[in-house]
Amino acid sequence: MKGQAYKGFLRQLSTGEAAGRLLPNQELPEAQELALGRDPSCQMVLEPNQYPGVSRRHVLIRPVALSDNQSPGWEICDLNSANGTYINGRRLQGCQPLRSGDRFVLGEKGPEFLFESLLSYSSSQAPSPQTAYPPTVASAISQPPLSIPVGGRPPDAVTFTQLFPIVSTGRDLTRKAFLIPGIFTVVFVVLMFAAVGQPIFFNLLLAAYLAGAAYYFVYQLCGKRKPWWWLLGAAIATGLILVSPLLLLFITVFRGILPGSLPSPGEPINFLSLLIRMFFGAGLMEELLKALPVLLAYWLGQRWRSPWRERLGVWEPLDGILLGTASAVGFTLLETLGQYVPGIIDNVTLQTGEGTGQLLGLQLLIPRILGSVAGHMAYSGYFGYFIGLSVLKPNQRWQILGIGYLSASALHALWNSTGFFSGVLLALVGVLSYAFLAAAILKARALSPTRSQNFATRFLEPPH
């Protein structure tokens, strides 16, 4: 139609796993190509340090000549990029025509862009200046009153994807909507319904879910991706240590040879004596035991080839925290389900009946598992920070490890000791322990060599 012209625009929707600002909206030229990449010669240049997964010349967007009875358009071409280009969730092979509303991502988890095609009128055929337009359209057009979306759809029209949002969200469901935790929650709820009347199985499911939720909280706070099966392996390894003869050796050394014998029930003891015993018999012993999987991961990582050594080894404080807290989950689960809960159930059942025993066992299980964020996970994660820091500062390795080991053991001993005398003091020590862990995580994120890829540093997305 005379007096009408089509314009194409690119709008960056997200930075992917990188941290930084979005690029401004870009109008596509009608007679020349536009390249996106890290090379300064590209028309849209992506910061090299911010987007290491984007190739130097990643994709090309160029106008295509269509037949006379069709509108002009554009196509996108992948320039043999290292990590590929994904358009509407599918990997791009070669070139593909672009349609208004198409989304494409540079790499699997890189920056995401939206292509919009808009119909522009000449001033003599422009719609009324009072016409209202969506903010995203108005911001993309240099003269908003002269343009409307392709097809002439009224601004207040309801689209199919607005009525059925799940059709258009795609990868955002897993990246931004906690879909995976939601699935796990539903599965555990169904399993717990099935386990009603089976106390042992029910307690196991509830403990596993609560421990997973507590660990997920720490994982999100750390912001560094680590394979789930490797973290689960650290928890299992600690559990296996607890049921192996190695535990007897630890008990002999720390509670037999060293002054770490635990007080017997009813034994009179002052706070200082109890603190010393707990330091050796609980702090030093259990923190070293839980650190064994972390130290093993460090040793293996030094011997594996890239990229496995970076993914699985200990190369920075965040690695040590993630593996240390995972190890603590295994310790807490086995200690709670194998010692504390069965113990209280047996004792109470003999006095008041099985029902009361099961109820008290459940009441003990919940705070012990959730409290591990300010308990075993806090101590082990704090020590894990120092293990990772020693990798970054090898010249001061033993000094760093010594301070970390002693301070984590002291926090552990303080928690155990205050529990004998005052609930208020116990709560204060718990808050202190969590504060130590959170401070270590924040410092680890600041020291991380992969800080630009840390998803925890982007709690709020930059404005579009």
C-alpha positions as CSV (number, residue, x, y, z in Angstrom):
1,M,0.0,0.0,0.0
2,K,1.4,3.4,-1.0
3,G,2.7,5.4,1.9
4,Q,3.4,2.3,4.1
5,A,6.7,0.7,4.9
6,Y,7.8,-2.1,7.2
7,K,10.5,-1.7,9.8
8,G,12.3,-4.3,11.7
9,F,13.6,-3.9,15.3
10,L,15.7,-6.0,17.7
11,R,15.1,-5.8,21.4
12,Q,17.3,-7.5,24.0
13,L,15.2,-9.4,26.5
14,S,17.8,-10.7,28.9
15,T,21.5,-11.1,29.4
16,G,21.3,-14.8,30.0
17,E,23.8,-15.9,32.7
18,A,25.8,-12.8,32.4
19,A,25.5,-9.7,34.6
20,G,25.2,-6.3,33.0
21,R,22.9,-3.9,31.2
22,L,20.8,-4.6,28.2
23,L,21.6,-3.1,24.8
24,P,19.4,-0.4,23.5
25,N,16.7,-1.2,20.9
26,Q,18.1,-1.5,17.4
27,E,16.3,-0.7,14.1
28,L,17.3,-3.0,11.4
29,P,18.7,-1.4,8.2
30,E,16.6,-2.1,5.1
31,A,19.5,-2.4,2.6
32,Q,22.4,-3.9,4.6
33,E,23.3,-6.7,6.9
34,L,23.6,-6.4,10.7
35,A,26.0,-8.7,12.6
36,L,25.9,-9.5,16.3
37,G,28.9,-10.7,18.2
38,R,31.9,-9.7,20.4
39,D,34.0,-8.3,17.5
40,P,34.1,-4.5,17.5
41,S,33.3,-4.6,13.7
42,C,29.8,-5.9,14.4
43,Q,26.9,-3.5,14.2
44,M,25.6,-4.8,17.6
45,V,28.7,-5.4,19.8
46,L,28.4,-7.6,22.9
47,E,30.9,-6.9,25.7
48,P,33.6,-9.7,25.5
49,N,34.1,-10.0,29.3
50,Q,30.3,-10.1,29.9
51,Y,29.5,-12.6,27.2
52,P,32.4,-15.1,26.9
53,G,30.0,-17.7,25.3
54,V,29.2,-15.5,22.4
55,S,31.4,-15.8,19.3
56,R,33.2,-12.9,17.8
57,R,30.7,-12.9,14.9
58,H,27.8,-15.0,16.1
59,V,24.8,-14.3,13.9
60,L,23.9,-12.2,10.9
61,I,20.5,-10.5,10.3
62,R,19.9,-9.4,6.7
63,P,17.0,-8.1,4.6
64,V,15.6,-10.5,2.1
65,A,13.9,-9.6,-1.3
66,L,10.5,-11.1,-1.5
67,S,7.9,-11.1,-4.3
68,D,5.9,-7.9,-5.0
69,N,2.8,-9.1,-3.3
70,Q,4.5,-9.8,-0.1
71,S,6.0,-7.5,2.6
72,P,9.8,-7.1,2.9
73,G,11.4,-9.1,5.6
74,W,14.6,-10.3,7.3
75,E,16.4,-13.6,7.9
76,I,18.8,-14.7,10.6
77,C,21.9,-16.7,9.8
78,D,24.2,-18.5,12.3
79,L,27.9,-17.8,11.4
80,N,29.2,-21.2,12.6
81,S,29.2,-19.9,16.2
82,A,30.9,-22.1,18.8
83,N,27.8,-22.4,21.1
84,G,25.1,-22.2,18.5
85,T,22.0,-20.0,18.1
86,Y,18.6,-21.1,19.4
87,I,15.5,-19.6,17.8
88,N,12.2,-20.2,19.6
89,G,13.8,-23.0,21.5
90,R,15.3,-24.8,18.5
91,R,18.9,-24.7,17.3
92,L,19.3,-22.7,14.2
93,Q,20.9,-24.5,11.2
94,G,22.1,-22.1,8.5
95,C,19.6,-19.3,7.8
96,Q,15.9,-18.9,8.7
97,P,13.3,-16.2,7.9
98,L,12.3,-14.0,10.9
99,R,8.7,-13.4,11.9
100,S,7.6,-10.7,14.3
101,G,7.7,-12.1,17.8
102,D,10.6,-14.6,17.2
103,R,13.0,-15.0,20.0
104,F,16.6,-16.1,19.6
105,V,19.4,-16.9,22.1
106,L,23.1,-16.7,21.4
107,G,24.3,-20.0,23.0
108,E,22.2,-22.2,25.2
109,K,22.3,-19.7,28.1
110,G,23.4,-16.5,26.5
111,P,21.7,-13.2,25.8
112,E,18.1,-13.4,24.4
113,F,16.7,-11.1,21.7
114,L,13.2,-10.4,20.3
115,F,12.6,-9.6,16.7
116,E,9.7,-7.2,16.0
117,S,8.3,-6.2,12.6
118,L,6.2,-3.0,12.5
119,L,4.2,-1.3,9.9
120,S,5.0,2.4,9.5
121,Y,2.7,5.0,7.7
122,S,3.7,8.2,6.0
123,S,2.5,11.3,7.8
124,S,-0.4,11.7,5.4
125,Q,-1.8,8.3,6.2
126,A,-0.9,8.1,9.8
127,P,-3.5,7.0,12.4
128,S,-4.9,9.6,14.8
129,P,-2.3,10.9,17.3
130,Q,-4.7,9.9,20.1
131,T,-4.2,6.2,19.2
132,A,-2.6,4.3,22.1
133,Y,0.2,1.8,21.6
134,P,1.8,-0.8,23.8
135,P,4.9,0.6,25.6
136,T,7.3,-2.0,23.9
137,V,6.1,-0.8,20.4
138,A,6.3,2.9,21.3
139,S,9.9,2.5,22.7
140,A,11.1,0.7,19.6
141,I,9.8,3.3,17.0
142,S,11.5,6.6,16.5
143,Q,8.1,8.2,15.8
144,P,5.5,6.2,17.8
145,P,2.3,8.0,16.5
146,L,3.1,6.8,12.9
147,S,3.5,3.1,13.5
148,I,1.3,0.1,14.5
149,P,2.0,-3.7,14.7
150,V,2.1,-5.7,11.5
151,G,-1.4,-6.8,10.4
152,G,-3.1,-3.8,11.9
153,R,-4.1,-5.5,15.1
154,P,-5.8,-3.1,17.5
155,P,-3.6,-2.2,20.4
156,D,-6.0,-3.7,23.0
157,A,-6.4,-7.0,21.1
158,V,-5.9,-10.2,23.2
159,T,-3.4,-12.6,21.6
160,F,-3.4,-16.3,21.8
161,T,-0.2,-16.4,23.9
162,Q,-1.8,-13.9,26.4
163,L,-4.8,-16.3,26.8
164,F,-2.5,-19.4,27.0
165,P,0.8,-18.1,28.6
166,I,2.4,-21.5,28.7
167,V,2.6,-21.5,24.9
168,S,5.1,-18.7,24.8
169,T,7.1,-18.9,28.0
170,G,9.3,-21.8,26.8
171,R,12.7,-21.9,28.5
172,D,11.7,-19.2,31.0
173,L,9.7,-21.8,32.9
174,T,12.9,-23.6,33.9
175,R,15.1,-20.6,34.1
176,K,12.9,-18.1,36.0
177,A,9.8,-19.9,37.4
178,F,11.4,-22.6,39.6
179,L,9.7,-25.3,37.5
180,I,12.1,-28.0,38.6
181,P,11.6,-27.4,42.4
182,G,7.9,-27.3,41.8
183,I,8.0,-30.7,40.1
184,F,10.0,-32.2,42.9
185,T,7.6,-30.7,45.5
186,V,4.6,-32.3,43.7
187,V,6.4,-35.7,43.5
188,F,7.3,-35.7,47.2
189,V,3.8,-34.7,48.2
190,V,2.3,-37.6,46.2
191,L,4.9,-40.0,47.7
192,M,4.2,-38.8,51.2
193,F,0.5,-39.3,50.7
194,A,1.3,-42.9,49.7
195,A,3.5,-43.3,52.8
196,V,0.8,-42.3,55.3
197,G,0.7,-45.1,57.9
198,Q,4.4,-46.1,57.2
199,P,6.3,-43.9,59.7
200,I,9.8,-44.9,58.6
201,F,9.2,-44.3,54.9
202,F,7.3,-41.1,55.7
203,N,10.1,-39.7,57.8
204,L,12.6,-40.5,55.2
205,L,10.7,-38.7,52.5
206,L,10.1,-35.7,54.7
207,A,13.7,-35.5,55.7
208,A,14.9,-35.8,52.2
209,Y,12.6,-33.0,51.0
210,L,13.4,-30.6,53.8
211,A,17.1,-31.2,53.4
212,G,16.8,-30.6,49.6
213,A,14.9,-27.4,50.2
214,A,17.6,-26.2,52.7
215,Y,20.4,-27.0,50.4
216,Y,18.6,-25.4,47.4
217,F,18.4,-22.2,49.4
218,V,22.2,-22.3,49.9
219,Y,22.8,-23.2,46.2
220,Q,20.8,-20.3,45.0
221,L,22.7,-18.0,47.4
222,C,26.0,-19.2,46.0
223,G,25.0,-18.8,42.4
224,K,27.5,-21.1,40.8
225,R,26.3,-24.1,38.9
226,K,27.6,-27.5,39.9
227,P,26.3,-30.9,38.6
228,W,23.5,-32.1,40.9
229,W,24.8,-35.7,40.8
230,W,28.2,-34.6,42.0
231,L,26.7,-32.7,44.9
232,L,24.5,-35.7,45.7
233,G,27.6,-37.9,45.6
234,A,29.3,-35.7,48.2
235,A,26.3,-36.2,50.5
236,I,26.3,-40.0,49.9
237,A,30.1,-40.2,50.5
238,T,29.7,-38.6,53.9
239,G,26.9,-41.1,54.8
240,L,29.1,-44.0,53.8
241,I,32.0,-42.7,55.9
242,L,29.6,-42.6,58.9
243,V,28.8,-46.3,58.5
244,S,32.3,-47.4,57.8
245,P,35.1,-48.4,60.2
246,L,36.7,-45.0,59.6
247,L,34.2,-43.5,62.1
248,L,35.6,-45.7,64.9
249,L,39.1,-44.4,64.1
250,F,37.9,-40.8,64.4
251,I,36.1,-41.6,67.7
252,T,39.2,-43.2,69.1
253,V,41.4,-40.3,68.2
254,F,39.2,-37.3,69.1
255,R,37.2,-38.8,72.0
256,G,39.6,-41.3,73.4
257,I,43.1,-39.9,72.9
258,L,42.2,-36.2,72.8
259,P,40.0,-34.6,75.5
260,G,36.8,-34.9,73.5
261,S,34.8,-37.5,75.5
262,L,31.1,-36.6,75.6
263,P,29.4,-36.1,79.0
264,S,27.2,-38.9,80.2
265,P,23.6,-38.3,81.0
266,G,23.2,-36.5,84.4
267,E,27.0,-35.8,84.7
268,P,27.6,-32.4,86.3
269,I,29.8,-30.2,84.1
270,N,30.4,-26.5,83.8
271,F,30.2,-24.6,80.5
272,L,34.0,-24.2,79.9
273,S,34.6,-27.9,80.4
274,L,31.8,-28.8,78.2
275,L,33.0,-26.4,75.5
276,I,36.5,-27.9,75.5
277,R,35.0,-31.4,75.2
278,M,32.7,-30.4,72.4
279,F,35.5,-28.6,70.6
280,F,37.5,-31.9,70.3
281,G,34.8,-34.5,70.3
282,A,32.3,-32.8,68.0
283,G,33.9,-29.8,66.3
284,L,37.3,-31.0,65.3
285,M,36.1,-34.6,64.7
286,E,33.0,-34.0,62.7
287,E,34.2,-31.0,60.7
288,L,37.2,-33.0,59.5
289,L,35.0,-36.0,58.7
290,K,32.6,-33.8,56.6
291,A,35.5,-32.2,54.8
292,L,36.8,-35.5,53.5
293,P,34.6,-35.5,50.3
294,V,35.6,-31.8,49.7
295,L,39.3,-32.7,49.9
296,L,38.7,-35.7,47.7
297,A,37.0,-33.6,45.1
298,Y,40.0,-31.2,45.2
299,W,42.5,-34.1,44.8
300,L,40.5,-35.6,41.9
301,G,40.1,-32.2,40.2
302,Q,43.9,-31.7,40.1
303,R,44.2,-34.9,38.1
304,W,41.3,-34.7,35.7
305,R,41.4,-32.9,32.4
306,S,39.4,-29.9,31.4
307,P,36.4,-29.3,31.5
308,W,35.8,-32.0,34.1
309,R,38.4,-30.6,36.5
310,E,36.7,-27.2,36.5
311,R,33.2,-28.6,36.8
312,L,33.9,-31.1,39.5
313,G,37.0,-30.0,41.3
314,V,37.6,-27.3,43.9
315,W,39.0,-24.2,42.2
316,E,37.5,-21.4,44.2
317,P,35.7,-20.8,47.6
318,L,32.3,-21.3,46.0
319,D,33.2,-24.8,45.0
320,G,34.3,-25.6,48.6
321,I,31.1,-24.1,50.0
322,L,28.8,-26.1,47.7
323,L,30.6,-29.4,48.3
324,G,30.9,-28.7,52.0
325,T,27.2,-28.0,52.5
326,A,26.3,-31.0,50.4
327,S,28.5,-33.2,52.6
328,A,26.7,-31.7,55.7
329,V,23.3,-32.7,54.2
330,G,24.5,-36.3,54.1
331,F,25.8,-36.1,57.7
332,T,22.6,-34.5,59.0
333,L,20.3,-37.0,57.3
334,L,22.2,-40.0,58.6
335,E,22.6,-38.6,62.1
336,T,19.0,-37.5,62.4
337,L,17.3,-40.6,60.9
338,G,19.8,-43.1,62.2
339,Q,20.4,-41.8,65.7
340,Y,18.2,-39.0,67.1
341,V,14.8,-39.9,65.7
342,P,14.9,-43.6,66.4
343,G,16.3,-42.9,69.9
344,I,13.5,-40.6,71.0
345,I,10.9,-42.9,69.4
346,D,12.2,-45.9,71.3
347,N,12.4,-44.0,74.6
348,V,9.0,-42.4,74.5
349,T,7.3,-45.5,73.1
350,L,8.3,-47.5,76.2
351,Q,6.8,-44.9,78.4
352,T,3.6,-43.6,76.7
353,G,3.0,-45.7,73.6
354,E,4.0,-45.9,69.9
355,G,1.8,-43.0,68.7
356,T,3.3,-40.5,71.0
357,G,6.8,-41.7,70.2
358,Q,6.2,-41.3,66.4
359,L,4.8,-37.8,66.9
360,L,7.8,-36.7,69.0
361,G,10.2,-38.2,66.5
362,L,8.5,-36.2,63.7
363,Q,8.7,-33.0,65.8
364,L,12.4,-33.6,66.3
365,L,13.1,-34.4,62.7
366,I,11.7,-31.1,61.2
367,P,13.7,-28.6,63.2
368,R,16.9,-30.7,63.0
369,I,16.8,-30.8,59.2
370,L,15.7,-27.2,58.6
371,G,18.1,-26.1,61.3
372,S,21.0,-27.5,59.4
373,V,21.3,-24.2,57.5
374,A,22.5,-22.7,60.8
375,G,24.1,-25.9,62.0
376,H,26.0,-28.6,60.1
377,M,25.7,-26.8,56.7
378,A,26.9,-23.6,58.2
379,Y,30.0,-25.1,59.8
380,S,30.9,-27.3,56.8
381,G,30.2,-24.5,54.2
382,Y,32.3,-22.1,56.2
383,F,35.2,-24.6,56.3
384,G,34.6,-25.3,52.6
385,Y,35.2,-21.6,51.9
386,F,38.6,-21.8,53.4
387,I,39.5,-24.9,51.4
388,G,38.6,-23.1,48.2
389,L,40.4,-19.9,49.3
390,S,43.6,-22.0,49.9
391,V,43.4,-22.9,46.2
392,L,43.4,-19.3,45.2
393,K,46.2,-18.4,47.7
394,P,48.5,-21.5,47.6
395,N,51.4,-19.6,49.3
396,Q,49.3,-19.3,52.5
397,R,47.5,-22.6,52.1
398,W,48.2,-24.1,55.5
399,Q,47.5,-20.9,57.4
400,I,44.2,-20.5,55.6
401,L,43.2,-24.2,56.2
402,G,44.1,-24.0,59.9
403,I,42.1,-20.9,60.5
404,G,39.1,-22.3,58.7
405,Y,39.2,-25.6,60.4
406,L,39.6,-24.1,63.9
407,S,36.9,-21.4,63.5
408,A,34.4,-23.9,62.0
409,S,35.0,-26.3,64.9
410,A,34.7,-23.5,67.4
411,L,31.3,-22.6,66.0
412,H,30.2,-26.2,66.1
413,A,31.3,-26.6,69.7
414,L,29.6,-23.4,70.8
415,W,26.3,-24.6,69.3
416,N,26.5,-27.9,71.1
417,S,27.5,-26.4,74.4
418,T,24.9,-23.6,74.6
419,G,22.2,-26.2,73.9
420,F,22.8,-27.7,77.3
421,F,22.2,-24.4,79.2
422,S,20.0,-22.0,77.3
423,G,17.6,-22.0,74.4
424,V,18.1,-18.2,73.9
425,L,21.9,-18.6,73.7
426,L,21.4,-21.5,71.3
427,A,19.3,-19.3,69.0
428,L,21.9,-16.6,69.1
429,V,24.7,-19.0,68.2
430,G,22.5,-20.3,65.3
431,V,22.1,-16.9,63.9
432,L,25.8,-16.2,64.3
433,S,26.6,-19.5,62.5
434,Y,24.3,-18.6,59.6
435,A,25.8,-15.1,59.5
436,F,29.3,-16.6,59.2
437,L,28.1,-18.9,56.3
438,A,26.3,-16.0,54.5
439,A,29.3,-13.7,54.8
440,A,31.6,-16.4,53.4
441,I,29.2,-16.9,50.4
442,L,29.1,-13.2,49.7
443,K,32.9,-12.9,49.9
444,A,33.3,-16.1,47.8
445,R,31.1,-14.5,45.1
446,A,33.2,-11.3,45.2
447,L,36.4,-13.4,44.8
448,S,35.0,-15.8,42.2
449,P,36.9,-15.9,38.8
450,T,33.6,-16.7,37.2
451,R,31.7,-13.8,38.9
452,S,30.3,-12.6,35.5
453,Q,28.5,-15.9,35.1
454,N,27.1,-16.0,38.7
455,F,23.3,-16.1,38.6
456,A,23.0,-15.0,42.3
457,T,24.4,-11.6,41.5
458,R,21.3,-10.8,39.4
459,F,18.4,-10.8,41.9
460,L,16.7,-8.1,39.8
461,E,16.8,-8.0,36.0
462,P,17.9,-4.7,34.4
463,P,14.9,-2.7,33.0
464,H,14.1,-3.6,29.4
